Amino acid sequence: MSVEGKVVVITGAGSGIGRATALRLAASGAIPVLGGRRSEQLAAAVAEIEGSGGTAAWRATDVTRREDVDVLVGFACERFGQVDVLINNAGISPTSRFDALRVADWDAMIDVNLRGVLYGIAAVLPIFARQGSGHIVNVVSTAGLRIVPTMGVYAATKNAVRTITEALRQEAGSTLRVTEISPGFTATELASSMTDDAARSATQHRMDELALPPDAIAKAIAFAIEQPPEVDVGSIVVRPTAQD
């Protein structure tokens, strides 16, 4: 049970859960390849990993562009000779009431949270087929388990990914592992993507009140990855004990 030597591509890796996961996996001997839109954050995370004796790389990536995701995965494969795990972590949450009619925000969530995941799956499946092994980890949300006002489109995108994950797991056969991780309130920058002032304020208040550190989710992701090849951890829910 080890992640040592595994090449792990992570989207949305410049901060929050993605960054925490890269640091945790690298400390255990994995080789994270970080993708995200903010180059300075990615470079800083890789520098921290390398400063601690680990190996990592990064590439600027916008998951709404399929070619960007293809390039990220191809870069990892070319640089390190393989890709063992893809963590589809990139996500945004500009939530609001439906009658606010923030259609551009709906489109953005669909593009990042749903299409971005599909682009990641499309990029790695041919590689995993050639290798005869691979692992896809999709980060979803407890927002899809308990539906509340203002979270309708966000929860819908996450539940769409939950459905995709289960269908892919059933299609995968014995050589591909598929996992979904559902974080509850976690101290990330997710609220910063919210364009509705009331929703952003309420979410940030809840985060300040009870949010888990991102490393709590990183531990769950690491647990799923480090299992033996014949063990497929299908779903993990991680939420603060105080979350309703």
C-alpha positions, 0 to 999 in steps of 0.5 A, spaced: 500 500 500 504 505 497 503 511 492 511 511 491 513 513 484 506 514 482 505 519 477 499 523 479 496 529 474 491 534 479 487 539 476 485 545 480 492 544 483 494 551 485 490 552 492 486 548 496 484 541 496 489 540 489 495 543 492 494 540 499 493 533 495 500 534 491 504 536 497 501 530 501 502 525 495 509 528 494 511 527 501 509 520 500 514 519 494 509 520 488 510 525 483 504 530 482 503 534 476 500 540 477 495 543 473 491 550 474 490 557 471 495 561 476 502 559 474 505 563 480 501 558 485 503 552 481 510 554 481 510 556 488 507 549 490 512 545 486 518 549 489 515 547 496 515 540 493 522 540 490 525 544 496 523 538 501 526 533 496 520 531 492 519 531 484 513 535 481 512 539 475 506 544 473 503 546 467 498 552 466 491 549 464 484 551 463 480 545 464 474 548 459 479 548 454 480 540 452 487 542 448 489 544 455 487 538 458 490 534 453 497 537 453 497 537 461 496 529 461 501 529 455 506 533 458 506 528 464 506 522 460 512 525 456 516 528 462 515 521 467 514 516 462 507 514 465 500 517 468 498 513 474 492 517 477 488 523 474 485 527 480 479 531 477 479 537 482 478 543 478 471 547 480 468 553 481 461 555 485 458 562 483 452 560 486 445 564 486 438 563 486 435 561 480 431 567 479 437 571 479 438 569 472 445 568 472 446 564 466 453 566 465 455 563 472 451 557 470 455 556 463 461 557 467 460 551 472 458 546 467 464 548 463 469 547 469 465 542 473 462 538 468 466 539 461 473 539 465 472 532 468 470 529 461 476 532 458 480 529 463 477 522 462 478 523 455 485 525 456 487 519 460 483 513 458 487 512 452 494 512 456 490 507 461 488 502 456 495 502 453 498 501 460 493 496 462 492 500 469 490 507 471 486 511 477 481 516 476 479 520 482 473 525 481 472 531 486 465 532 487 461 535 493 456 534 499 452 539 496 450 534 491 447 529 497 443 535 500 440 540 496 439 547 498 437 553 495 442 557 491 446 551 490 442 548 484 446 548 478 452 547 482 449 541 485 447 539 479 454 539 476 457 535 481 451 530 481 452 529 474 460 527 475 457 522 480 453 519 475 459 519 470 463 516 475 459 510 477 458 509 470 465 509 468 467 504 474 462 499 471 465 500 464 472 500 467 473 492 468 479 490 472 484 494 470 481 501 471 480 504 478 475 510 479 473 514 485 469 519 487 470 524 493 465 528 496 468 534 501 463 537 505 465 545 508 473 545 506 477 551 507 478 553 500 477 559 495 471 556 492 467 562 495 471 567 491 468 564 485 461 566 487 458 573 484 452 573 488 454 577 494 449 574 499 451 567 497 458 568 497 457 572 504 453 566 507 458 561 504 464 564 507 461 565 514 459 557 514 467 556 512 469 560 517 465 557 522 466 549 521 470 548 515 475 542 514 483 544 512 484 541 505 489 536 508 483 532 511 480 531 503 487 530 501 488 524 506 482 521 503 484 522 496 491 519 498 487 513 502 484 511 495 490 511 491 494 507 496 490 501 496 492 495 492 490 494 485 485 490 486 481 494 491 477 500 488 474 505 493 468 507 490 466 513 494 468 517 500 464 522 504 468 527 508 465 532 512 466 536 518 462 533 524 458 539 525 456 540 518 448 538 518 
